[in-house]
Amino acid sequence: MHLSRTPLGTDAAAATRTRPYALDALRTEDAVRELADRAEITDALYRFGLGQDLHDRALFRSAFADDATLDFGPAAAAWGGHSPVMTGADTIVDTILTGFDGRVGTSHTVSNPRVAVAADRGSAELTALVEAQHLLTADRTTYALLKNLYAVALVPAGSGSGSGFGGGSAGDDGAGGGDAAGAGRWLIRTLRIDNIWYSGDPGAVFG
């Protein structure tokens, strides 16, 4: 096992680490809405992981706002790799799924999510630990097991960043919007991935 040399402090991570309360809302109806938002926000990260694991392009694409960015560089630096920032939902989806297609199998497990929703519900921040196993399909003894810290900024669907939805899959109905009584779909606007530790050979898996 190798411990990351990458510092884990990011603005989004710090914001969610230091929040003193699990819920901000005091009125019952506001608390219900906040809980619904939190469930939908976390689901965006589940779609991100499961879309890769199932090689399901529509499900994976549904996690992102059209103008999303993904920065895997801090994680890659832990093993001496380099990964430029990916910009645009379609670029992210094409880069990751094409790079893994027929070559790498993955399994992502999300834990320890912490969510901060803006008072106007126009944005949100999420941090989570994600453990991701990557296996070469041609040789499953070659692998990279990563424990990563995700710092995510999200926006509600329909907020001007696009729906991020490319079709129905795995029970994903693509609904967006929402009203005062509940929450609609949330989409990843920015995602930064830092590595805490890894084992195996990431260089062989990621190239």
Secondary structure, 3 states (H helix, E strand, C coil): CEECCCCCCCHHHHHHHCCCCCCCCCCHHHHHHHHHHHHHHHHHHHHHHHHHHCCCHHHHHCCEEEEEEEECHHHHHCCCCCCCCEECHHHHHHHHHHHHCCCEEEEEEEEEEEEEECCCCCCEEEEEEEEEEEEECCEEEEEEEEEEEEEEEEEECCCCCCCCCCCCECCECCCCCCCCCCCCCEEEEEEEEEEEEEEECHHHHHC
